[in-house]
Amino acid sequence: MSSFSGSVRACCCPPPIAPRISDLLCRRELDMAMKTGRQNKIFSMLNLENSLPDQVFNKPFQYFRFMEVDLVFSEAFGCSVLSWIDAENSDSLRIGKIVESSSCVDQIRQLNPGSSGTDYVNLLRDGGPDQGWFYDMGTYAIASDTGRWCVYCERYNEVAVLGLDEQSFVRFSDQLTSLPVQRIEEMVSNKIYPFDCLTPRWNSRLIQNYRSI
């Protein structure tokens, strides 16, 4: 058995250097910047300074369809929007929770193509009554990374609106007819819930801001 004697040579590889606090902060800031960049890209079509009945979309969508907010949190709606991301070869479906006090998308959850309506509802229920978005009366947005359509919903007002560009409207028109969604003029004139409970001024503002083809 051999043994070492005398001085030990220094290892040619320097020992690992612990990251400095400043480096960790820079990485954290970079991660936040990347996250914010993704949020801005996906939800840039929203004007987060506004809420209903004002115009909440920055992007000039030509088509708007309104619905009761509970539809957005249903398995049937999840099946529809998930089929849309398959049809448009989108990377994922993004669901964002909007913090109105700070005008930002605070959290984003996503589903990949091939997910089911059950997966959609389970994602919304994740966290149970304490943290699950299914149980929260907040404000939410749903979009794909194509930026061709977006859903905005205010659970406390029980109102949701879908904005689409012309290409998406034509592509998904058959599926839209199978969902209980209508133009705001029809919702108001037919006194469909919850629009039959909103004030005349509120409905008038919605018609003014979301007049659609």
Protein Blocks (a to p, Z undefined) as FASTA:
>chain_A
ZZdedjddddfbdcdddddfklmmmmmmmmmmmmmmmmmmmmmmpcfkbccfbdfbfblc
fbdcdddfklmmpmklmmmmmmmmmmnopabdcdddddfklopafbdcdddehiafklmm
mmmmgopjmlmmklpccddddddfkopaccdddfknopacddddfklmmmmmmmmmmpcc
ddfklmmmnopafklmpcfklmmmmmmmmgcZZ
